[in-house]
Structures are given as structure tokens and as C-alpha cells.
Amino acid sequence: MKLQALLPLVTYPDANSEIIAPNAAAVARYLGADLHALALEADIPAVSNALSNVVMNLPEMIRDAEKLSARRSADLRAAVTAACATADVALTTETIRGHLPVLSDLAAEHARYHDISLVGWSGGNPGTQMLAEAVVFGSGRPTLLFSEARPEVRLDHVAVAWDASRVAARALADARPLLKRASAVTVIMITDEKPLSTVAGEKLAGHLRELGLPAQLQTFRLGGRPVAEALQDNAAAIGANVLVMGGFGHSRLRDFVLGGATEGVLADLKMPVLLSH
């Protein structure tokens, strides 16, 4: 049975870059997955007559914004269709309309019917960061984040961030499609953030080798850096091109209180990261 991957697409106020199309198609092909592109179109509610009286052309502005969102949706879906045809990836597309505050939550709900979500991330687009947070914590499925600034996504050297926690174990299990295709797997541990023994990392690396994976352990220290920066920088330094880590956070009245590493990755993504909650 083939993997089913969801690609949610932000269209407003700032849209995903069209470079997301070949990247998503390449990732789907690498994973042997079918792709479902879900364009999130803005439905902007009408405003009160009092406000309309102040801003005379407000209804027209709303219509223009919705038309812009729909046009970007069509452009992104066309780009993904072309990229998937080139990559020989099976594709279905869909659009949903909703109010801006809930569009990301709607994407998370759709993600529950797929094996993995592919989310394009941009540091200059808060909408992609909101979408990533909602899907990571609201879908119950793994989410692969990748930067739109990179012209190519490679996933063959997997770094597994390991602290022997529940969320790390969940992420490891969710990363199986990546692990079984990897040419190299490196378990990475931070030794000075929390009291951890390297025995836990050696045990995991040994377990992965027993499964036939080319796994080894690397340890490092924070060196005064934030944990998310240290994880990504050290993963890149050993030649890894994708990082697997657990997403830590809990809901507080619809706002998420994030763990330091998770918050740092969502704020400054330096490499593809598979996050699992």
C-alpha cells in the first residue's frame, strides 16, 4: 500500500513560492508516495456597515483579496500538477475556503487522513509557520518541513535527534519511510542540555544496525547556542540532509506552548526536518 502525502498550500496573505512544487514532487517520488495538494483559499467575511462607511471601497478590497487568493491557488495547483507529471507522481488536488484564523486548523484536519504532510516553510511568510505549527500539533501525523529557499531537497542521510523521550521515540517510528531509504543514519545527542547518558544513544544506534540500517552515534555540546540551532548545525556538519525530531508542545486555549527545540526549528528552519508529536 502506497504512502499518501498531503501538501497544504498557503495562498494568502503571502503565498507559498512555486518552488514548492518540484520539491514536493521530488520528495513524494523519493518516498514512493501519492501526493494530494490542498490549496487553502481565503474566505474573508463581510464587515459591518459602520466600518464600510469609513472605508468606502472595503467590499471591493475584500473581493480583490479573495480573487488574489484564488488566483494564487490556481497557479500553485498548476505548478504542482506540472511537477508531478515530470516526476511521475500520482496527484490529486483540492481547494478549501475558510476564514484566515482557521485555515491552518482545517489543513491539520485533512492531514489526519494521510500518512505524512509536506509543508513548505519560508522565514518571510508567517502563514507557512502558522501552518507548520497547526499541522505538527493538530494532525497526529508526521510533518516534513522544508525550506522554500532551497532549490533541491535531499533526504538520504538521516540524523535522528535522540534524548530517549516519548516524543523522540514517536518521531523515530514515524520516520521509517525515510530510514529504510537512507544511505546513512546518524543518531545525534546533546550531552550538556539535560542529564543524559550516551548509553541511550549507543543502544538506539545498535538497535538500528540490527534492523540493517547503517547507523552510528555522534554526540556534541550546545556551545552556548539555542538547542534548535545546535541540532541543525551539527546535523549539517556531519553531512546529514534531514533531521528527525520529536515536536514538544501543549495546547493552552488554542495557543501552543512550545518546547525550545521545536520553537526554534519552526522559527528558523535550516534544513528539512521531520517533526512528530
PAKETOR-37964 format. One record per residue (C-alpha): residue in three letters; chain; z, x, y. Coordinates in nm, 4 decimals, always signed. Each point is the difference from the previous one (the first is absolute). Layout:
<site res="ala" chain="A" c3="Z" c1="X" c2="Y"/>
...
END
This chain:
<site res="met" chain="A" c3="+0.0000" c1="+0.0000" c2="+0.0000"/>
<site res="lys" chain="A" c3="-0.1083" c1="+0.1485" c2="+0.3327"/>
<site res="leu" chain="A" c3="+0.2346" c1="+0.0633" c2="+0.2873"/>
<site res="gln" chain="A" c3="-0.0285" c1="-0.2440" c2="+0.2883"/>
<site res="ala" chain="A" c3="+0.0394" c1="+0.1585" c2="+0.3445"/>
<site res="leu" chain="A" c3="+0.0514" c1="-0.1832" c2="+0.3285"/>
<site res="leu" chain="A" c3="-0.1358" c1="+0.1340" c2="+0.3280"/>
<site res="pro" chain="A" c3="+0.1505" c1="-0.1907" c2="+0.2962"/>
<site res="leu" chain="A" c3="-0.1949" c1="+0.0511" c2="+0.3224"/>
<site res="val" chain="A" c3="+0.1486" c1="-0.0214" c2="+0.3488"/>
<site res="thr" chain="A" c3="-0.2336" c1="-0.1505" c2="+0.2614"/>
<site res="tyr" chain="A" c3="+0.2147" c1="-0.0651" c2="+0.3084"/>
<site res="pro" chain="A" c3="+0.1131" c1="+0.1132" c2="+0.2501"/>
<site res="asp" chain="A" c3="-0.1208" c1="+0.3375" c2="-0.1300"/>
<site res="ala" chain="A" c3="-0.2127" c1="+0.0000" c2="-0.3120"/>
<site res="asn" chain="A" c3="-0.0134" c1="+0.2397" c2="-0.2906"/>
<site res="ser" chain="A" c3="-0.2611" c1="+0.2693" c2="+0.0400"/>
<site res="glu" chain="A" c3="-0.3104" c1="-0.0516" c2="-0.2126"/>
<site res="ile" chain="A" c3="+0.0704" c1="+0.3372" c2="-0.1636"/>
<site res="ile" chain="A" c3="+0.2464" c1="-0.1968" c2="-0.2116"/>
<site res="ala" chain="A" c3="-0.2983" c1="-0.1397" c2="-0.1939"/>
<site res="pro" chain="A" c3="-0.1282" c1="+0.3152" c2="-0.1765"/>
<site res="asn" chain="A" c3="+0.3575" c1="+0.1232" c2="-0.0493"/>
<site res="ala" chain="A" c3="+0.1123" c1="-0.3236" c2="-0.1645"/>
<site res="ala" chain="A" c3="-0.3118" c1="-0.0135" c2="-0.2156"/>
<site res="ala" chain="A" c3="+0.0541" c1="+0.3608" c2="-0.1104"/>
<site res="val" chain="A" c3="+0.3641" c1="-0.0679" c2="-0.0878"/>
<site res="ala" chain="A" c3="-0.0919" c1="-0.3147" c2="-0.1953"/>
<site res="arg" chain="A" c3="-0.2657" c1="+0.1904" c2="-0.1918"/>
<site res="tyr" chain="A" c3="+0.2408" c1="+0.2838" c2="-0.0762"/>
<site res="leu" chain="A" c3="+0.2576" c1="-0.2471" c2="-0.1319"/>
<site res="gly" chain="A" c3="-0.2591" c1="-0.2003" c2="-0.1912"/>
<site res="ala" chain="A" c3="+0.0994" c1="-0.3083" c2="+0.1990"/>
<site res="asp" chain="A" c3="-0.1728" c1="-0.3108" c2="+0.1287"/>
<site res="leu" chain="A" c3="+0.0509" c1="-0.0446" c2="+0.3735"/>
<site res="his" chain="A" c3="+0.0892" c1="-0.3134" c2="+0.1940"/>
<site res="ala" chain="A" c3="-0.0427" c1="+0.0319" c2="+0.3769"/>
<site res="leu" chain="A" c3="+0.2173" c1="-0.2387" c2="+0.2015"/>
<site res="ala" chain="A" c3="-0.0842" c1="-0.0245" c2="+0.3703"/>
<site res="leu" chain="A" c3="+0.2901" c1="-0.1173" c2="+0.2171"/>
<site res="glu" chain="A" c3="-0.1420" c1="-0.2033" c2="+0.2884"/>
<site res="ala" chain="A" c3="+0.2045" c1="-0.1024" c2="+0.3022"/>
<site res="asp" chain="A" c3="+0.0739" c1="-0.3665" c2="+0.0664"/>
<site res="ile" chain="A" c3="+0.1471" c1="-0.0107" c2="+0.3500"/>
<site res="pro" chain="A" c3="+0.1832" c1="-0.3260" c2="+0.0766"/>
<site res="ala" chain="A" c3="-0.0685" c1="-0.2012" c2="+0.3127"/>
<site res="val" chain="A" c3="+0.2436" c1="+0.0462" c2="+0.2845"/>
<site res="ser" chain="A" c3="+0.1769" c1="-0.2480" c2="+0.2229"/>
<site res="asn" chain="A" c3="-0.1798" c1="-0.1667" c2="+0.2896"/>
<site res="ala" chain="A" c3="+0.2433" c1="+0.1631" c2="+0.2408"/>
<site res="leu" chain="A" c3="-0.1079" c1="+0.3477" c2="-0.1041"/>
<site res="ser" chain="A" c3="-0.3658" c1="-0.1057" c2="-0.0033"/>
<site res="asn" chain="A" c3="+0.0371" c1="-0.1055" c2="+0.3608"/>
<site res="val" chain="A" c3="+0.1195" c1="+0.3497" c2="+0.0909"/>
<site res="val" chain="A" c3="-0.2654" c1="+0.1821" c2="-0.2010"/>
<site res="met" chain="A" c3="-0.3061" c1="-0.2161" c2="+0.0605"/>
<site res="asn" chain="A" c3="-0.2229" c1="+0.1512" c2="-0.2687"/>
<site res="leu" chain="A" c3="+0.2666" c1="+0.0371" c2="-0.2689"/>
<site res="pro" chain="A" c3="-0.1681" c1="-0.2361" c2="-0.2523"/>
<site res="glu" chain="A" c3="-0.3203" c1="+0.1987" c2="+0.0372"/>
<site res="met" chain="A" c3="+0.1916" c1="+0.3272" c2="-0.0470"/>
<site res="ile" chain="A" c3="+0.1496" c1="-0.1373" c2="-0.3209"/>
<site res="arg" chain="A" c3="-0.3435" c1="-0.1022" c2="-0.1300"/>
<site res="asp" chain="A" c3="-0.1399" c1="+0.3433" c2="+0.0850"/>
<site res="ala" chain="A" c3="+0.2865" c1="+0.1714" c2="-0.1836"/>
<site res="glu" chain="A" c3="-0.0549" c1="-0.2104" c2="-0.3094"/>
<site res="lys" chain="A" c3="-0.3757" c1="+0.0661" c2="+0.0116"/>
<site res="leu" chain="A" c3="+0.0698" c1="+0.3745" c2="+0.0281"/>
<site res="ser" chain="A" c3="+0.2285" c1="-0.0155" c2="-0.3027"/>
<site res="ala" chain="A" c3="-0.2626" c1="-0.1915" c2="-0.2006"/>
<site res="arg" chain="A" c3="-0.2746" c1="+0.2440" c2="+0.1010"/>
<site res="arg" chain="A" c3="+0.2083" c1="+0.2999" c2="-0.1054"/>
<site res="ser" chain="A" c3="+0.0800" c1="-0.1794" c2="-0.3253"/>
<site res="ala" chain="A" c3="-0.3697" c1="-0.0446" c2="-0.0733"/>
<site res="asp" chain="A" c3="-0.0755" c1="+0.3643" c2="+0.0880"/>
<site res="leu" chain="A" c3="+0.2779" c1="+0.1339" c2="-0.2232"/>
<site res="arg" chain="A" c3="-0.0958" c1="-0.2228" c2="-0.2923"/>
<site res="ala" chain="A" c3="-0.3630" c1="+0.1110" c2="+0.0359"/>
<site res="ala" chain="A" c3="+0.1066" c1="+0.3669" c2="+0.0040"/>
<site res="val" chain="A" c3="+0.2144" c1="-0.0440" c2="-0.3122"/>
<site res="thr" chain="A" c3="-0.2817" c1="-0.1872" c2="-0.1755"/>
<site res="ala" chain="A" c3="-0.2437" c1="+0.2829" c2="+0.0704"/>
<site res="ala" chain="A" c3="+0.2488" c1="+0.2690" c2="-0.1040"/>
<site res="cys" chain="A" c3="+0.0865" c1="-0.1753" c2="-0.3260"/>
<site res="ala" chain="A" c3="-0.3684" c1="-0.0453" c2="-0.0834"/>
<site res="thr" chain="A" c3="-0.0521" c1="+0.3748" c2="+0.0458"/>
<site res="ala" chain="A" c3="+0.3099" c1="+0.0843" c2="-0.2069"/>
<site res="asp" chain="A" c3="-0.0830" c1="-0.2572" c2="-0.2704"/>
<site res="val" chain="A" c3="+0.3321" c1="-0.1796" c2="+0.0493"/>
<site res="ala" chain="A" c3="+0.0326" c1="-0.3722" c2="-0.0696"/>
<site res="leu" chain="A" c3="+0.0999" c1="-0.1771" c2="+0.3221"/>
<site res="thr" chain="A" c3="+0.1130" c1="-0.3418" c2="+0.1134"/>
<site res="thr" chain="A" c3="+0.0741" c1="-0.0874" c2="+0.3620"/>
<site res="glu" chain="A" c3="+0.2130" c1="-0.2619" c2="+0.1697"/>
<site res="thr" chain="A" c3="+0.1181" c1="-0.0874" c2="+0.3485"/>
<site res="ile" chain="A" c3="+0.3249" c1="-0.1644" c2="+0.1024"/>
<site res="arg" chain="A" c3="+0.0972" c1="-0.1169" c2="+0.3477"/>
<site res="gly" chain="A" c3="+0.3534" c1="-0.0076" c2="+0.1283"/>
<site res="his" chain="A" c3="+0.2232" c1="+0.0566" c2="+0.2977"/>
<site res="leu" chain="A" c3="+0.0436" c1="+0.3690" c2="+0.0742"/>
<site res="pro" chain="A" c3="+0.3745" c1="+0.0174" c2="-0.0819"/>
<site res="val" chain="A" c3="-0.0568" c1="-0.1235" c2="-0.3574"/>
<site res="leu" chain="A" c3="-0.3363" c1="+0.1532" c2="-0.0952"/>
<site res="ser" chain="A" c3="+0.1619" c1="+0.3063" c2="-0.1582"/>
<site res="asp" chain="A" c3="+0.2339" c1="-0.2232" c2="-0.2011"/>
<site res="leu" chain="A" c3="-0.3007" c1="-0.1987" c2="-0.1241"/>
<site res="ala" chain="A" c3="-0.1608" c1="+0.3253" c2="-0.1132"/>
<site res="ala" chain="A" c3="+0.3182" c1="+0.0890" c2="-0.1900"/>
<site res="glu" chain="A" c3="-0.0137" c1="-0.3371" c2="-0.1767"/>
<site res="his" chain="A" c3="-0.3609" c1="+0.0607" c2="-0.1049"/>
<site res="ala" chain="A" c3="+0.0948" c1="+0.3484" c2="-0.1226"/>
<site res="arg" chain="A" c3="+0.2303" c1="-0.1514" c2="-0.2629"/>
<site res="tyr" chain="A" c3="-0.3083" c1="-0.1054" c2="-0.1951"/>
<site res="his" chain="A" c3="-0.1383" c1="+0.3547" c2="-0.0186"/>
<site res="asp" chain="A" c3="+0.1060" c1="+0.3208" c2="-0.1744"/>
<site res="ile" chain="A" c3="-0.0059" c1="+0.2197" c2="+0.3096"/>
<site res="ser" chain="A" c3="-0.0691" c1="-0.0293" c2="+0.3727"/>
<site res="leu" chain="A" c3="-0.2081" c1="+0.2507" c2="+0.1964"/>
<site res="val" chain="A" c3="+0.1045" c1="+0.0096" c2="+0.3653"/>
<site res="gly" chain="A" c3="-0.1805" c1="+0.1993" c2="+0.2661"/>
<site res="trp" chain="A" c3="+0.2426" c1="+0.1494" c2="+0.2521"/>
<site res="ser" chain="A" c3="-0.0565" c1="+0.1163" c2="+0.3570"/>
<site res="gly" chain="A" c3="+0.2588" c1="+0.1542" c2="+0.2305"/>
<site res="gly" chain="A" c3="-0.1582" c1="-0.1707" c2="+0.2989"/>
<site res="asn" chain="A" c3="-0.0098" c1="-0.3449" c2="-0.1577"/>
<site res="pro" chain="A" c3="+0.3412" c1="-0.1714" c2="-0.0275"/>
<site res="gly" chain="A" c3="-0.1639" c1="-0.2822" c2="-0.1952"/>
<site res="thr" chain="A" c3="-0.0727" c1="+0.2303" c2="-0.2951"/>
<site res="gln" chain="A" c3="+0.3596" c1="+0.1238" c2="+0.0016"/>
<site res="met" chain="A" c3="+0.1354" c1="-0.3574" c2="+0.0046"/>
<site res="leu" chain="A" c3="-0.2356" c1="-0.0903" c2="-0.2832"/>
<site res="ala" chain="A" c3="+0.1100" c1="+0.2995" c2="-0.2063"/>
<site res="glu" chain="A" c3="+0.3685" c1="-0.0864" c2="+0.0436"/>
<site res="ala" chain="A" c3="-0.0538" c1="-0.3653" c2="-0.0916"/>
<site res="val" chain="A" c3="-0.2051" c1="+0.0774" c2="-0.3112"/>
<site res="val" chain="A" c3="+0.2287" c1="+0.2791" c2="-0.1233"/>
<site res="phe" chain="A" c3="+0.3137" c1="-0.2126" c2="+0.0250"/>
<site res="gly" chain="A" c3="-0.1398" c1="-0.3487" c2="-0.0481"/>
<site res="ser" chain="A" c3="-0.2505" c1="+0.0275" c2="-0.2816"/>
<site res="gly" chain="A" c3="+0.2001" c1="+0.1320" c2="-0.2932"/>
<site res="arg" chain="A" c3="-0.3017" c1="+0.2191" c2="-0.0764"/>
<site res="pro" chain="A" c3="-0.0766" c1="+0.3665" c2="+0.0721"/>
<site res="thr" chain="A" c3="-0.1806" c1="+0.0810" c2="+0.3236"/>
<site res="leu" chain="A" c3="-0.2245" c1="+0.2995" c2="+0.0535"/>
<site res="leu" chain="A" c3="-0.0103" c1="+0.0954" c2="+0.3682"/>
<site res="phe" chain="A" c3="-0.2757" c1="+0.2269" c2="+0.1247"/>
<site res="ser" chain="A" c3="-0.0845" c1="+0.1187" c2="+0.3478"/>
<site res="glu" chain="A" c3="-0.3166" c1="-0.1245" c2="+0.1648"/>
<site res="ala" chain="A" c3="-0.0288" c1="+0.3348" c2="+0.1770"/>
<site res="arg" chain="A" c3="-0.0932" c1="+0.1754" c2="-0.3252"/>
<site res="pro" chain="A" c3="-0.3660" c1="-0.0236" c2="-0.1040"/>
<site res="glu" chain="A" c3="+0.0763" c1="+0.0358" c2="-0.3723"/>
<site res="val" chain="A" c3="+0.2890" c1="-0.1053" c2="-0.2223"/>
<site res="arg" chain="A" c3="+0.0761" c1="+0.2128" c2="-0.3068"/>
<site res="leu" chain="A" c3="+0.2729" c1="-0.0865" c2="-0.2495"/>
<site res="asp" chain="A" c3="-0.0247" c1="+0.2525" c2="-0.2850"/>
<site res="his" chain="A" c3="+0.3148" c1="+0.2083" c2="+0.0708"/>
<site res="val" chain="A" c3="+0.2988" c1="-0.2340" c2="+0.0022"/>
<site res="ala" chain="A" c3="+0.3345" c1="+0.0971" c2="+0.1521"/>
<site res="val" chain="A" c3="+0.2917" c1="-0.2157" c2="-0.1171"/>
<site res="ala" chain="A" c3="+0.2992" c1="-0.0086" c2="+0.2372"/>
<site res="trp" chain="A" c3="+0.2984" c1="-0.0145" c2="-0.2347"/>
<site res="asp" chain="A" c3="+0.3685" c1="-0.0642" c2="+0.0685"/>
<site res="ala" chain="A" c3="+0.0741" c1="-0.1812" c2="-0.3283"/>
<site res="ser" chain="A" c3="+0.0498" c1="-0.3296" c2="+0.1886"/>
<site res="arg" chain="A" c3="-0.1080" c1="-0.3481" c2="-0.1063"/>
<site res="val" chain="A" c3="-0.2765" c1="-0.0181" c2="+0.2615"/>
<site res="ala" chain="A" c3="-0.1316" c1="+0.3440" c2="-0.1017"/>
<site res="ala" chain="A" c3="-0.0140" c1="-0.1126" c2="-0.3630"/>
<site res="arg" chain="A" c3="-0.1804" c1="-0.3190" c2="+0.1020"/>
<site res="ala" chain="A" c3="-0.2548" c1="+0.2002" c2="+0.2005"/>
<site res="leu" chain="A" c3="-0.0548" c1="+0.2341" c2="-0.2938"/>
<site res="ala" chain="A" c3="-0.0753" c1="-0.2937" c2="-0.2295"/>
<site res="asp" chain="A" c3="-0.2327" c1="-0.1588" c2="+0.2562"/>
<site res="ala" chain="A" c3="-0.1879" c1="+0.3295" c2="+0.0380"/>
<site res="arg" chain="A" c3="-0.1271" c1="+0.0042" c2="-0.3590"/>
<site res="pro" chain="A" c3="-0.3651" c1="-0.0644" c2="+0.0982"/>
<site res="leu" chain="A" c3="+0.0168" c1="+0.3117" c2="+0.2189"/>
<site res="leu" chain="A" c3="+0.1977" c1="+0.2111" c2="-0.2456"/>
<site res="lys" chain="A" c3="-0.2298" c1="-0.0534" c2="-0.2958"/>
<site res="arg" chain="A" c3="-0.3004" c1="+0.1176" c2="+0.2060"/>
<site res="ala" chain="A" c3="+0.1751" c1="+0.2972" c2="+0.1621"/>
<site res="ser" chain="A" c3="-0.1080" c1="+0.3586" c2="-0.0510"/>
<site res="ala" chain="A" c3="+0.3457" c1="+0.1109" c2="+0.1173"/>
<site res="val" chain="A" c3="+0.3384" c1="-0.1699" c2="+0.0441"/>
<site res="thr" chain="A" c3="+0.2844" c1="+0.1594" c2="+0.1957"/>
<site res="val" chain="A" c3="+0.3510" c1="-0.1399" c2="+0.0099"/>
<site res="ile" chain="A" c3="+0.1470" c1="+0.0887" c2="+0.3390"/>
<site res="met" chain="A" c3="+0.3683" c1="-0.0059" c2="+0.0888"/>
<site res="ile" chain="A" c3="+0.1886" c1="+0.0613" c2="+0.3230"/>
<site res="thr" chain="A" c3="+0.3127" c1="+0.1963" c2="-0.0862"/>
<site res="asp" chain="A" c3="+0.1960" c1="-0.0241" c2="+0.3249"/>
<site res="glu" chain="A" c3="-0.0348" c1="-0.3655" c2="+0.1088"/>
<site res="lys" chain="A" c3="+0.2372" c1="-0.1522" c2="-0.2577"/>
<site res="pro" chain="A" c3="+0.2050" c1="+0.1407" c2="-0.2899"/>
<site res="leu" chain="A" c3="-0.2673" c1="+0.0359" c2="-0.2676"/>
<site res="ser" chain="A" c3="-0.0298" c1="+0.2272" c2="-0.2992"/>
<site res="thr" chain="A" c3="-0.3387" c1="+0.1471" c2="-0.0810"/>
<site res="val" chain="A" c3="+0.0758" c1="-0.0994" c2="-0.3598"/>
<site res="ala" chain="A" c3="-0.1242" c1="-0.3501" c2="+0.0906"/>
<site res="gly" chain="A" c3="-0.3325" c1="+0.1403" c2="+0.1141"/>
<site res="glu" chain="A" c3="-0.0348" c1="+0.2262" c2="-0.3017"/>
<site res="lys" chain="A" c3="+0.0727" c1="-0.2973" c2="-0.2252"/>
<site res="leu" chain="A" c3="-0.2720" c1="-0.2103" c2="+0.1649"/>
<site res="ala" chain="A" c3="-0.2573" c1="+0.2813" c2="-0.0086"/>
<site res="gly" chain="A" c3="+0.0766" c1="+0.0523" c2="-0.3684"/>
<site res="his" chain="A" c3="-0.0348" c1="-0.3708" c2="-0.0699"/>
<site res="leu" chain="A" c3="-0.3389" c1="-0.0087" c2="+0.1725"/>
<site res="arg" chain="A" c3="-0.1173" c1="+0.3027" c2="-0.1986"/>
<site res="glu" chain="A" c3="+0.1005" c1="-0.1780" c2="-0.3207"/>
<site res="leu" chain="A" c3="-0.2343" c1="-0.2794" c2="+0.1102"/>
<site res="gly" chain="A" c3="-0.2799" c1="+0.2538" c2="+0.0248"/>
<site res="leu" chain="A" c3="+0.0042" c1="+0.0380" c2="+0.3783"/>
<site res="pro" chain="A" c3="-0.0344" c1="+0.3446" c2="+0.1648"/>
<site res="ala" chain="A" c3="+0.3369" c1="-0.0257" c2="+0.1777"/>
<site res="gln" chain="A" c3="+0.2218" c1="+0.2592" c2="+0.1648"/>
<site res="leu" chain="A" c3="+0.3005" c1="+0.0000" c2="+0.2341"/>
<site res="gln" chain="A" c3="+0.0155" c1="+0.1318" c2="+0.3566"/>
<site res="thr" chain="A" c3="+0.3149" c1="-0.0026" c2="+0.2117"/>
<site res="phe" chain="A" c3="+0.0349" c1="+0.0566" c2="+0.3729"/>
<site res="arg" chain="A" c3="+0.2368" c1="-0.0410" c2="+0.2909"/>
<site res="leu" chain="A" c3="-0.0294" c1="-0.2175" c2="+0.3083"/>
<site res="gly" chain="A" c3="+0.0159" c1="+0.2918" c2="+0.2381"/>
<site res="gly" chain="A" c3="+0.1087" c1="-0.2235" c2="+0.2871"/>
<site res="arg" chain="A" c3="-0.2948" c1="-0.2360" c2="-0.0378"/>
<site res="pro" chain="A" c3="+0.0106" c1="-0.3782" c2="-0.0512"/>
<site res="val" chain="A" c3="-0.0193" c1="-0.0832" c2="-0.3686"/>
<site res="ala" chain="A" c3="-0.3390" c1="-0.1768" c2="+0.0240"/>
<site res="glu" chain="A" c3="-0.1530" c1="+0.2998" c2="+0.1757"/>
<site res="ala" chain="A" c3="+0.1494" c1="+0.2413" c2="-0.2514"/>
<site res="leu" chain="A" c3="-0.1239" c1="-0.2021" c2="-0.2981"/>
<site res="gln" chain="A" c3="-0.3550" c1="-0.0278" c2="+0.1307"/>
<site res="asp" chain="A" c3="-0.0225" c1="+0.3571" c2="+0.1302"/>
<site res="asn" chain="A" c3="+0.1296" c1="+0.1522" c2="-0.3228"/>
<site res="ala" chain="A" c3="-0.2195" c1="-0.2224" c2="-0.2143"/>
<site res="ala" chain="A" c3="-0.3025" c1="+0.1182" c2="+0.1982"/>
<site res="ala" chain="A" c3="+0.1149" c1="+0.3619" c2="-0.0163"/>
<site res="ile" chain="A" c3="-0.0065" c1="-0.0015" c2="-0.3816"/>
<site res="gly" chain="A" c3="-0.3488" c1="-0.1487" c2="-0.0006"/>
<site res="ala" chain="A" c3="+0.0895" c1="-0.3622" c2="-0.0738"/>
<site res="asn" chain="A" c3="-0.2238" c1="-0.2632" c2="+0.1595"/>
<site res="val" chain="A" c3="+0.2081" c1="-0.3126" c2="-0.0677"/>
<site res="leu" chain="A" c3="+0.3753" c1="-0.0571" c2="+0.0137"/>
<site res="val" chain="A" c3="+0.1840" c1="-0.2548" c2="-0.2166"/>
<site res="met" chain="A" c3="+0.3356" c1="-0.1195" c2="+0.1307"/>
<site res="gly" chain="A" c3="+0.2334" c1="-0.2953" c2="-0.0084"/>
<site res="gly" chain="A" c3="+0.0183" c1="-0.2206" c2="+0.3060"/>
<site res="phe" chain="A" c3="+0.3565" c1="-0.0602" c2="+0.1107"/>
<site res="gly" chain="A" c3="+0.0933" c1="-0.2879" c2="+0.2294"/>
<site res="his" chain="A" c3="+0.1586" c1="-0.3412" c2="+0.0122"/>
<site res="ser" chain="A" c3="-0.0652" c1="-0.3157" c2="+0.1960"/>
<site res="arg" chain="A" c3="+0.2110" c1="-0.1031" c2="+0.2955"/>
<site res="leu" chain="A" c3="-0.1142" c1="-0.3287" c2="+0.1513"/>
<site res="arg" chain="A" c3="-0.3671" c1="+0.0850" c2="-0.0702"/>
<site res="asp" chain="A" c3="+0.0395" c1="+0.3492" c2="+0.1462"/>
<site res="phe" chain="A" c3="+0.0156" c1="+0.2922" c2="-0.2403"/>
<site res="val" chain="A" c3="+0.2667" c1="+0.2673" c2="+0.0184"/>
<site res="leu" chain="A" c3="-0.1900" c1="+0.2948" c2="-0.1435"/>
<site res="gly" chain="A" c3="+0.1168" c1="+0.3134" c2="-0.1711"/>
<site res="gly" chain="A" c3="-0.0711" c1="+0.3233" c2="+0.1870"/>
<site res="ala" chain="A" c3="-0.2817" c1="+0.1211" c2="-0.2256"/>
<site res="thr" chain="A" c3="-0.1714" c1="-0.3397" c2="-0.0113"/>
<site res="glu" chain="A" c3="+0.0236" c1="-0.0506" c2="+0.3750"/>
<site res="gly" chain="A" c3="-0.1369" c1="+0.3480" c2="+0.0613"/>
<site res="val" chain="A" c3="-0.3007" c1="-0.0486" c2="-0.2274"/>
<site res="leu" chain="A" c3="-0.0864" c1="-0.3368" c2="+0.1545"/>
<site res="ala" chain="A" c3="+0.0243" c1="+0.1549" c2="+0.3481"/>
<site res="asp" chain="A" c3="-0.1893" c1="+0.3230" c2="-0.0714"/>
<site res="leu" chain="A" c3="-0.2196" c1="-0.0027" c2="-0.3096"/>
<site res="lys" chain="A" c3="-0.1345" c1="+0.3486" c2="-0.0684"/>
<site res="met" chain="A" c3="-0.1509" c1="-0.0525" c2="-0.3447"/>
<site res="pro" chain="A" c3="-0.0652" c1="-0.2877" c2="-0.2412"/>
<site res="val" chain="A" c3="+0.3345" c1="-0.1383" c2="-0.1150"/>
<site res="leu" chain="A" c3="+0.0686" c1="-0.2489" c2="-0.2775"/>
<site res="leu" chain="A" c3="+0.3100" c1="-0.1957" c2="+0.0983"/>
<site res="ser" chain="A" c3="+0.1778" c1="-0.2319" c2="-0.2379"/>
<site res="his" chain="A" c3="+0.3006" c1="-0.2222" c2="+0.0664"/>
END
